Amino acid sequence: MTSKSEGAIKYPSARLKGLKEFMIFIQEPDWKPEKIDGNLMKRLGMAKGRENETAYAIHFLGIIDSSGNPTDEFNNLKNDYAATLSRLIKDKYSELFSLLPVRMINQLKLVNFFGPPTETAEYKAKLFVWLCKESGLELPNVEAKFH
């Protein structure tokens, strides 16, 4: 079995601001650009300086393909945002969920799971926690103010 330290899964470390803005856009009924990538993020003023990281996070979740084209999951998010996001999170973070029961997940365990380095692991953990919150997936032992 390949460990995550050997590169099995490259979890996104996008900053929350850019992804939050994107998720607001995706919920607009008529919004569906032909291509979603760092250039689009830059044109829309999203994720300033971190546009490609945000595009990678969107790709990681399966919302766009490797060329930046919206996938069926893009449409699924428009139709049922929380349920689709929950399903995507459970799928894309399945390794984490297989190692840690939801009620056992806390900040330290997340940082350890995603690390090292600690700083990048913290961004990955914050992103994961926010995605779970957005989807309605409760993490009862993660502090409300993630530091």
N, C-alpha and C positions, 0 to 999 in steps of 0.2 A: 504494500500500500504506500502511495506517495504522500508524504506529509506536506502541509501547506507551506512550510518553510522551503520546500523544494520547488515551489511555484505551481502547485496543483490548481489553486484558485486565487485569482488576483482580485481581492475585494476592493471596491471603490473607496476613495478617500476624499471625495468632493466635499467642499464646504456647503453647509446647509443653505445659505442665502440663495445661491444660484439654483439649487434643486427645488427649493420652495417656490421660487418665481416660475420655474418651468412647470411645476405641478399645478399652479394656478392657471397658466395658459392652457394646459392640456384639458382642463375641465371646461374650457370655452367650447360650445357646440360646433362652431364653424371653423375652428382653428386646426389646420392640419398642413403644415409646410411639407413640401416635397422631400426635403432633406433636412435633417436635424444634426448639426455638428457644432464644433467650436466656433466656426465662422458665424453661424446663425445666432449663437449665444452672444457673440460680440456685437452683432448688428442690433440685437434687442437689448443690449446693456445688461445681460444676465451674467452672473458669476465673474465679474471683472477680474482679469488676470488668471482665472481658473476655469476658463471656458471648456478646455479639452477634458479636464477632470470631471466636469459636470456631464459632458457628452458621454464620457466613458461610463459614468454611473447609470445613465439612461440606457446605454447599450447593455451593461451588465444585467439590468433588470429585464431586458428583453423587449423594451418599448420601441427600440430601433434596431435595425440589423447592422452588420459591420460596415455597410456603406452609408449609414445614416438615414435609411428609408424607414418610415414608420411601419411597424409590424401590426398584426392583428391585435396584439396586446395594447397598442396605442388606442385603438377603437374600443377595446374592452374597458379600458380605464375611463373613457368618456361615458360608456353605458352604465358601469357599476364600479365606481372608483375604489371604494374601500374593499370590497370583496376581491376585486382583481388585484389590487396592491397586496392584500394579505396573501393571496395565492402565490404571487410572484416572489414575495419575501420568503415564504416557507420553502419554495422551490430553490431559489438562488442561495439562500443561507441554510440549506438543508444540513450541511456538515455541522454548523453551529448548533442547530436544533437537535441533531442526533447525539451530540456530546453533552449538551446542557438542557435539562428540562426548563421550561419557561419560568417556573417559579424560583429556579436557582440562579437565573441570570442576574448579575449585578455589574456595576461599573468595573470593578477590578477583574472579574472573570472575563468580561468582554475585552478589556485592554490586553489581558494575557492571551486571549484567543487570537486577536488580530495582530499582536506584536511579535517581535520588535520591529522597528524602533517604537518607543512609547508614544512619541508625538504623532506619528502617522496612525498608530493603533487607536489613539484617542479620537482622531477624525473619523476613522472607520466605524468606531463604536458609536459616536454621536449620530452619524448618518443612519446606522442600523436602528438605533433607538427612535429617531425621528420617523423613519419609515414605518416602524411598528406602531407608533402613536397615530400616524396618519391613517393606517389601515384599520385601526381599532383593536389591534393585538396588544393586550396589556402585558406589561413586564412589571409585576408588582414589587420587585426588589431593586429596581433601578431608580435612583434619586431623580426627582423632578428636574432639578437643576444639575445637569451633568457637568462636572468640572474636571 
